Amino acid sequence: MEFDDIGGHCTVKDCRVHDYLPVSCNACRKVFCGEHFSYAAHGCVRGENRRKGLANSTLECSLCQEVVVVRKGEDPDAELARHIARGCGSKKKNQMCNASGCKTREIVPIQCKRCLKQYCFSHRIELDHECSGPPASSSRLWDARQKPKVPASKAARVPAKKVLGNQQLAKNQRQNLLIASPLLGDTNTIDMFFNRNFTVGRMMDEATGLVRLGELKEVRLYAFRVTPSGSALPLGRLQKLSECTRQNDIVVIDIAEKADPEFVSALSRLN
């Protein structure tokens, strides 16, 4: 199917719907669709105990993405500080881009769905890093889901990856953006394009519609443009995309009025 490499399947047995913007539960660490992401909806005992204050809590280190356990009654900030003081795992996770000749290191990893290697923002597309295909250890799994091969004469004309958007929109009317959100779980970003004459509010409505998160339309959403310096500039809902963003800008969509500084700092390295 088109875009089948984006998002994931809900882990609820009776659901298994393919969601383009799945939500990762911060208690059981499983992935769920927009209907089952709450503790009660997927029967998360660990999450309900945490909500009631009956169990230890966890948080994710923004530097190495490791889960840090915070015992009941302890200060989360102090526990995270101790984790970082012990050496953290940031050096191990901060991998160099695998593209030939590129030495860029990224805190937010971008893994190619085909060859399973890590790349920087500039080389994340298969054509940009001359993707060699899946490793030998996963060739059987890849062959089972591989699409029909394209003749060599036509391969150069077929894009390796499509971005989400209205495919009928003229290219000179498209505003290409990298949409990022803490709600995405392990998949932090997704490439999308919109009509450059859209307002920011309409852009957020279309983004939630394309990834089938209809329940977010009942929630107040906020948008921020990430600058190379690491700051998050709030975007007004009535501003036009062509006036407040540039091509290939990173835009954060969240339910919080202020963007998470650590999340934004990691994203700014992609600019």
NORZI-V356933 format. One line per field, one symbol per residue. ss: DSSP state (@ for helix, = for strand, . for the rest). phi: phi as a letter, one per 40 degrees, with the letter a starting at -180 (. if undefined). burial: # if it has 16 or more other C-alpha atoms within 10 Angstrom, else .. A space follows every 10 residues. Layout:
ss = ???
phi = ???
burial = ???
//
This chain:
ss = .......==. .......==. ..==...... ==........ ....@@@@@@ @.....==== ......==== .....@@@@@ @@@@@....@ @@@..=.... ....=....= =......==. @@@....... .....@@@@@ @@@@@..... .@@@@..... ...=...... @@@======= .@@@....== =====...=@ @@@@@@@@@@ ...@@@@@.. .=====.... .====....= @@@@....== ====...... @@@@@@@@.. .
phi = .cgccbgacc ccdcbfccbc bcbcccbcgc bbcccbccdc cbgccccccc ccgbacbbab cccbgccbcb cdgccdcccc cccccchfbc ccccccdccd gcbcbbcccb bccccgbcbc ccbccdccbf dcgccdcbcc ccccbccdcc ddcbdccccc abbciccccd ccbcbcbbcb acccgcccba cabbcccccc cccccccccc cfbcccccbc bbbbcccccg cbccbccccc dccbbbdgcc bcbacccbcc dccccccccc c
burial = .....##### ##....#### #######..# #########. .#.#.###.# ....#.#.#. #.###..#.# .....#..## ..#....#.# ..#######. ...####### ##.##.#### #.####..#. #..#...... .#........ .......... ...##..... ...####### ########## ########## ########.# ###..#.... #######..# #####.#.## ##..#...## ####....#. ..######## .
//
